[in-house]
Amino acid sequence: MEVADLLSETCAPEDLKVFEKHYNEEMCKGEVSSKTQFEYACFLVRSKYPADIQRGIVLLEELYKRPDEGGNRDFIYYLAIGNARLKEYEVALKYAQGLLRVEPSNRQVLQLEKCIKKKMEKDALKGAAIAGGAILGLGALVGLGVALTRK
């Protein structure tokens, strides 16, 4: 799967519910395995709802902070994806660049970094276009107001 797809792809709600059920069952028993928490977090990060994505990020951060975990690379990778999906591009880039310091030739992470930068530029251009349109609209209103006051 392409990284660009990971940033735009959403998971099916019924798939998310399966992993949520497993997570909640383990939570009720008193201990959630890292595998279950990671799988659930990955599906949350791919949800179409920002609140789910945020919850997935929290679960991944919890996993990352556990001293006995060995999957830190995967946690960081999905933290980058989750933050990029929330348009927290600076945070996402920090995660991706942190991975690249350890694995400078990792193609998957290089592609992720490139995709995040592309999304940043695209959103910046959208913002500039919206701001430009607003300025033009405001200018037209001011011009109309000046023309009306002269009459």
C-alpha positions, 0 to 999 in steps of 0.5 A, spaced: 500 500 500 502 506 498 503 511 503 499 516 500 493 511 500 495 510 508 494 518 509 487 518 505 484 511 506 479 510 511 477 503 514 470 500 514 467 501 521 465 494 521 472 492 521 474 498 527 468 495 531 472 488 531 478 491 533 474 495 538 471 489 541 477 485 542 480 491 545 474 492 550 474 485 552 481 485 554 480 491 558 475 488 562 479 483 563 484 488 566 490 487 561 490 489 554 496 486 550 500 490 546 498 487 539 491 488 541 492 495 543 497 496 536 492 493 532 486 497 535 490 504 534 492 502 527 485 502 525 483 508 529 488 512 526 485 510 519 478 512 521 474 518 518 473 521 524 478 526 527 476 523 535 478 516 533 484 518 530 486 522 536 484 516 540 489 512 536 494 517 537 494 516 544 494 509 544 500 509 540 503 514 545 502 509 550 505 503 547 511 508 545 512 510 552 512 502 555 519 501 556 519 493 554 516 494 547 520 493 541 515 495 536 517 503 537 519 503 529 511 501 528 509 506 533 512 512 530 510 510 523 503 510 525 504 516 529 506 520 523 500 518 519 495 519 525 498 526 526 498 527 518 491 525 517 489 530 523 493 536 519 498 536 524 504 536 519 509 539 523 508 533 528 508 528 523 514 530 520 518 530 526 516 523 527 518 521 520 524 525 520 526 521 527 525 515 524 530 517 518 535 519 523 535 511 525 534 509 518 536 514 513 534 509 507 528 507 509 523 508 502 517 507 506 519 513 511 522 517 505 515 516 501 511 518 508 516 524 509 515 526 501 507 525 502 507 529 508 510 535 505 506 535 499 500 535 503 503 541 507 504 545 501 497 543 498 494 545 504 498 552 504 496 553 497 488 552 499 489 557 505 492 562 500 487 561 495 481 562 501 485 568 504 486 571 497 478 570 495 476 573 502 481 579 500 478 580 494 471 580 496 472 585 502 475 589 497 469 589 493 465 591 499 469 596 500 469 599 493 461 598 493 461 602 500 465 608 497 461 608 491 455 608 495 457 614 499 459 618 493 452 618 491 
